[in-house]
Amino acid sequence: MVSQSMIDKEINEGNETSPIANLFKLGREKSFVSYEDILRHVPFPEQDLEYVDRIFACLICAGISYGEDEAHQEDIDGLYDKAELNGTP
């Protein structure tokens, strides 16, 4: 697995050609990475599933959320907003 220090080094040296480095930078900027963002950096994920697994593992290790989009994510504490529950206790 790619370590955080390796990714930091890649980003700091301006060598941001790695999809993982680009996704880390994006995730740090907006605290979230969408599946669409991942597909922009890895347009044919089915051709290298191990690499895609590595991307998800790196995002998890860095504490960067990923998913459909930010609106579909749970709150950080794992609780849903009361408005989403429509009054259900």
N, C-alpha and C positions, 0 to 999 in steps of 0.2 A: 504494500500500500504506500502511496505517496505521503510523506510526512508533511506536517504543517510548515516546518522550517524550509523544506525544499520548495514549497509553493510560494512562501514569503520571498525566498531568494529569487525565484523566477520573476515574480511581480516587481520586486525592487530593482532588479537589473534591467527592467524594461523589456524582457523577453516574454511577452504575453501571447505567444503563439499557441501555447498549450490550452486546450479547451478547459481543463481542470482549473488552470490559473485564471482564465477569463471568467469562469463561473464563480470562483471564489471571490474575485474582485467585485463582480456583480452582486453576489450574495452579501458581501460586506457593505456595499453601498445601500442596498434596499432591504437587507435582513431577510431576504426570501429569494428563492429561485423557482420559476415556474417550469413546468414540463416543456412549454414552448421555448423558454430560454435554453434549456438543455438541447432540444432538437435543433436550435439555431447553430449550436456548437458541435453537435454530433448528428448530422442530418440523416444518417442511416444506422441507427443504433442496433438494429438486428444483425448487422455485419460484424459487430464486435461487442457482444453482450458482457464479456468480462470487463471491458473498459467502462461500460456504462455502470456495471456493478461497482467498480472502483470509484466512479464519480459520486454515486449515491453514498458509498461508505465514507468518502472524504467529506461530503457535505454534512453527514450525520456527526462525524468526529468534530467538525468545526462548529457544530451547533447552528448550522444554517438550515432553515426550514425549506421544504420544497413541496410542490403539489400543483394542482390545477391553476390556482391563482390565490392571491392573498385573501380574497373575500371568502374563500371556502375553508380557510384554516381555523382551527380552534384557537381560543385565546391561549396565551403562553402557559397559564396555569392549568390548562386542560378543560376548563369550564366553558360552556357556551354562554353567549350573551342571552339575557332574559328575553329580549325581543325575539330571538330565534326560537325560543321554546313556546311562544304564543301563550304564555300564562301557565304552562304546565309546571308544577312544582318539581 
